[in-house]
Amino acid sequence: MSFSKKLVGVFTHPRSTFEAITEKNLTSGFTVVLLVVIVGVLASAQYVSRIDVSSLPLMSQFPGVDASTIRSGLGVAFGLITGIRTVTGWLIPALIIYAMARLSTGGGGFKRLLAQTGFASAPLLIQQVLRLIDAYATRGVLGGGLLQTGFLTAGLPLRILNQTLNTLNLFSLVTMGLTVVATSVTFKSSKKKMALIVVASYVVFIVLRALIFV
């Protein structure tokens, strides 16, 4: 099964597609994640290019600095944030899922799980493509959470709520659903058990994000 057929197959025939994905496809799985990063960075950079930085509070902290310099700095910062969130959003839940599922079933391979969860990230690629289109078609704005530094000093419950809202959306929920199918294939276990493990892993992941401000 080719890369493109796997990419489409996770939507049309998820179980048979994930059964065809082995640890040998780890590079291909990471390629999907990398595509999500690249498109996401381009979308964030385009959104930043539409911002009137002169209206931002941080301009008062850098008197005399050219607006284009501030904009470039924001573009790099938000690009890094997008990349870090995407890669950690793939790798960390996979680590947690593997640990929980391994204890529960005693089987499964980590490289295969990474390859499968990489392909399970395909809905996030669609999300970033839509963001990129929106960034060019409208005068879209960046998510408020990225510009509201108050969340960095907020209490843990509020940070957890913020991370929950940032992490869970239609595309990530579809990714979670595909991950359930993938893990049930990898660990040869029921979807119900794997669904509990996947949900638990994302709860842990969201709390970790809230603790480390990523």
N, C-alpha and C positions, 0 to 999 in steps of 0.2 A: 504494500500500500504506500503510495507516494505521500510526500509531505502535504501537498494541497488536498489530497483525498482524506488524510487524517484530520486536517483542519476543518474540512466540511463535515466529515463523518462524525465528529463529536456532537454535532447538532442533529444530524439525520439518523445515524445509527450509533449512539454513544457506546453501548455495551460491546458490540462487536469491534468497534474502533479501538476502544481501550484494551480489549483483549489482544489486538494486533500490535499495541505499543509495548515494547520491551525496554530493558535497560540500554540496549543498543541505540535507542532513539532519544537518549538524554540530550544530545546536542540539538536535535530538532525541537525538543520540548523547550530548551533554553532559548532557541531562536524565536519561538512565539513570545516568550517573556521579553526578549530583547526588542522585538517589534513593538510591543506595548510601550516599552520605555521610550523608544525613539519617537513614535508618534505622539506620545504624551508630552515629551519634552518640547517638540515642535509646537504643539497646541498651547502649552504654557507660555512659551516664548512669544507666540503671536498675541495671546491675551495681554501679556505685559506690554507689548508694543502699542496697545490701545489705551493704556492707562495714562491719565493726566497726572503725572507724578508731582506736579506743583501743588496739587490739592492734598497730598499725603502728609500726615503729621511728621513723618521722619525727615521731611525736607528741612524742617526747622533745626534738626540736629546736625545737619551738614551744610551750614551756610557757605555760600560761595561755590559749592559743587554743582557742576553742570547737570541739568535734568537728564541728558542723554547718558551720562555716567551712572546716575542713580538707576535709570531704566535698565542699562546693561547689567548692573549688579543684581537687580531684582530678577532679570531673566536667567542669569546663572544660578541664583539661589533657588528659584522655583523649579528650574530644570533639575537641579540636584535633588530637591525634595521629591519631585515626581519620580525620578529614577530610584531613589532610596525606598520610597513607599511601594513602588511596584515590585522591586526585587525582594524586599523583606516580606511583602504580602504574599509572595510565592514561596519563599524559602522557609520562613519561620513556621507558618501553619503546617507545611509539609513535615517539618521536624517534629512538631507536637503530635500530628496525626500518626506519624510513624511510631513514635514512642508509645502512644496509647494503644494503637492497633497491634503493635508487636507484643505488648503485655497481654492484650486480650486474646489474640489468636495464635501467637507464637510463630507466625510465618510472614511472608512478604519481603520484598527487596527495596531498599531505600532509593537506589538509582532508578528503578522502574517507576517508583512512586513519583519521583521528581519529574521524570519524563512525562508521566500521565498528567500530573498537576500542571505542568507547563502547557500541554495542549488544552487542559481544562480552563486555562486563562484566555482562551479564544474570545469569549464574550467581552472581556476587558479590552481586547484589541478593537472590537466594534465600538465600544464606548469611547476610546481615545480618537478613533477616526471621526466619530460624530462631533467630538469636542473640537477637533482640528477644523472640520467644516464650519462649525459654529463660530470659531475664532476668526475665520476669514470672512464669513458671511454677515456677521453682526458686530456690533460694538460690545461684545460680551465682556463680562468682568470676572475677575478671579474670585474663587470661593472665599467668602468672608472669613472663614477660619484661618486662611493663610495670612491674612493681613491683620487679624485681631490678636496682637501679642498678649492681650489680657488673659488668654487661655493658658499661657505659660505660668502665670502666677495664681491661677484658679485652683480650687480644691480638687482632690482626686475624683469625687463623684461627677463634677462638672466636666473634667477632662475626659472621663470615661464616656460620658454622654456625647461629647464632641467627637471623640474618636469613633464611637458607634455610628453617628450620623455620617462621618467621613468615609467609613469603611463599608457600610451596608447600603446597597442600592440595587436596582433591578439587575444590573449586569453582574455584580458580585454575588447576588443570590443565585443567579443561573450558574455561575462558576462553582459555587458551593454545591449545587445540585449535581453538576458534572463530576465534581470531586468525590461525591458520595458513590457514584457509579464506578469511578476509577478505583477507589479504595476497596470497594466490594469485590472488584476483579483481582486486584493485587493481593489482598489478604484472604480471598476465597471465603468471604463472610457475607452475612445478610445486609441488605441495604439499610434496614432499621438500625442495626448495631453501628454500622459505619456512619449513618446520619447523626447519631448521638455523639460519636467521636469527632466528626467534622464540626458540628455546632460547638462542642466543648472546646475544640482547638481554637476556633475563632473568638470565643469568649476570652480565653487566655491571651490570645494575640492582641485583642483590643485593650485589655488591661495593661499588657506590657507596653503597648504604644502610648497609653496614657501616662505611664510611669516614666518613660524615657523621652516623651515629647516628640515622637517621630510621626 
